[in-house]
Amino acid sequence: MVSHIEKLRVRWVDTDGSGIIHYTAAFRYFEVAEWELFRKVGIPPGLQDMPVGFPRVSVNATFYAPLRADDEIAVHIHPQRVGNTSITFALEIFRDETLCVSGTVTAVFTGEHEKPVPVPEKIRLALTPQ
């Protein structure tokens, strides 16, 4: 299975008044990991030069332990499911060995008039174990 681990550091701007990351920061970290997974497997970041859209249709996160400014984190990502028109990624954020956040992101490939289209073959092959 193709996977990626993106190492990041929690920035002050990502925290709220309590000094813990604002929940939206987890989704930004998820997106950075997705971008780098695509780069790793040869898919143009942001799907540049591809005639498709890739809107998120479902995102979720469960928070287990707090993350604070300057924490070093590792964002783990892998495709959980490659469907006919969508991909669901499973993600986990660790601080050292502690699982702090887990979640999923599902995006659908769209074409003309924002209608779902099949996952491009290049992407399916890059993300599916051979």
C-alpha positions as CSV (number, residue, x, y, z in Angstrom):
1,M,0.0,0.0,0.0
2,V,1.3,3.4,-0.9
3,S,1.7,5.7,2.1
4,H,3.5,8.9,3.2
5,I,4.6,10.5,6.5
6,E,4.9,14.2,6.5
7,K,6.8,15.8,9.3
8,L,5.6,19.2,10.4
9,R,5.8,21.5,13.4
10,V,2.7,23.1,15.0
11,R,2.9,26.8,14.4
12,W,1.6,29.4,16.9
13,V,-1.0,30.6,14.4
14,D,-2.5,27.2,14.5
15,T,-3.4,27.4,18.2
16,D,-6.4,28.9,19.9
17,G,-6.7,30.9,23.2
18,S,-6.1,27.8,25.2
19,G,-2.7,27.1,23.5
20,I,-3.9,23.9,21.8
21,I,-4.3,23.6,18.1
22,H,-7.5,24.9,16.7
23,Y,-9.4,22.0,15.2
24,T,-9.2,23.4,11.7
25,A,-5.4,23.1,11.8
26,A,-5.7,19.3,11.6
27,F,-7.4,19.6,8.3
28,R,-4.6,21.8,6.9
29,Y,-2.1,19.2,8.1
30,F,-4.2,16.5,6.3
31,E,-4.1,18.6,3.1
32,V,-0.3,19.1,3.3
33,A,0.2,15.3,3.7
34,E,-2.2,14.6,0.8
35,W,-0.3,17.1,-1.5
36,E,3.0,15.4,-0.6
37,L,1.7,11.9,-1.1
38,F,0.6,12.9,-4.6
39,R,4.0,14.4,-5.3
40,K,5.7,11.2,-4.0
41,V,3.7,9.0,-6.5
42,G,4.2,11.3,-9.5
43,I,0.7,12.9,-9.5
44,P,0.9,16.7,-10.2
45,P,0.3,18.5,-6.9
46,G,-3.1,20.2,-7.0
47,L,-3.9,17.9,-10.0
48,Q,-2.4,20.6,-12.2
49,D,-2.7,19.9,-15.9
50,M,-5.5,17.4,-15.3
51,P,-9.0,18.2,-16.6
52,V,-10.7,17.3,-13.3
53,G,-11.8,18.9,-10.1
54,F,-11.3,17.2,-6.8
55,P,-13.6,18.7,-4.2
56,R,-13.8,17.3,-0.6
57,V,-17.2,15.8,0.1
58,S,-16.5,14.5,3.6
59,V,-13.9,15.3,6.2
60,N,-13.7,14.1,9.8
61,A,-11.3,14.1,12.7
62,T,-11.2,12.7,16.2
63,F,-8.9,14.3,18.7
64,Y,-7.2,12.2,21.4
65,A,-4.4,14.3,22.8
66,P,-3.6,18.0,22.6
67,L,-1.1,19.5,20.2
68,R,0.7,22.7,21.2
69,A,2.8,25.3,19.4
70,D,6.2,24.0,18.4
71,D,5.3,20.3,18.8
72,E,6.9,18.2,16.2
73,I,4.3,16.0,14.5
74,A,4.2,13.3,11.9
75,V,1.1,13.1,9.6
76,H,0.6,9.6,8.3
77,I,-1.6,9.2,5.1
78,H,-2.7,6.4,2.9
79,P,-5.6,5.7,0.5
80,Q,-8.2,3.8,2.5
81,R,-10.4,3.3,-0.5
82,V,-10.2,4.1,-4.2
83,G,-13.7,4.0,-5.6
84,N,-15.2,4.6,-9.0
85,T,-15.3,8.4,-8.7
86,S,-13.8,9.1,-5.3
87,I,-10.8,8.5,-3.0
88,T,-10.9,8.3,0.8
89,F,-7.7,8.9,2.6
90,A,-7.0,7.7,6.2
91,L,-4.9,10.0,8.2
92,E,-3.2,10.0,11.7
93,I,-1.3,12.7,13.4
94,F,1.3,11.6,16.0
95,R,3.5,13.5,18.4
96,D,6.3,11.1,19.1
97,E,4.5,7.8,19.6
98,T,1.3,9.4,20.8
99,L,-1.7,9.3,18.4
100,C,-3.2,12.8,18.7
101,V,-5.7,13.0,15.8
102,S,-7.1,10.5,13.3
103,G,-9.5,11.1,10.5
104,T,-10.6,10.6,6.9
105,V,-10.9,12.8,3.9
106,T,-13.1,11.8,0.9
107,A,-12.8,13.7,-2.4
108,V,-14.7,13.1,-5.6
109,F,-13.3,13.7,-9.1
110,T,-15.5,16.0,-11.1
111,G,-15.6,17.0,-14.8
112,E,-17.8,19.4,-16.8
113,H,-20.6,20.9,-14.8
114,E,-19.2,19.6,-11.5
115,K,-20.5,16.1,-12.3
116,P,-18.6,13.0,-10.9
117,V,-16.2,11.3,-13.3
118,P,-14.1,8.2,-13.0
119,V,-10.9,8.3,-11.1
120,P,-8.2,9.1,-13.7
121,E,-6.3,5.9,-14.6
122,K,-2.9,7.5,-13.8
123,I,-4.1,8.3,-10.3
124,R,-5.8,4.9,-9.7
125,L,-2.5,3.1,-10.8
126,A,-0.4,5.4,-8.6
127,L,-2.5,4.8,-5.5
128,T,-3.5,1.2,-5.8
129,P,-1.2,-1.6,-4.8
130,Q,0.0,-3.7,-7.8
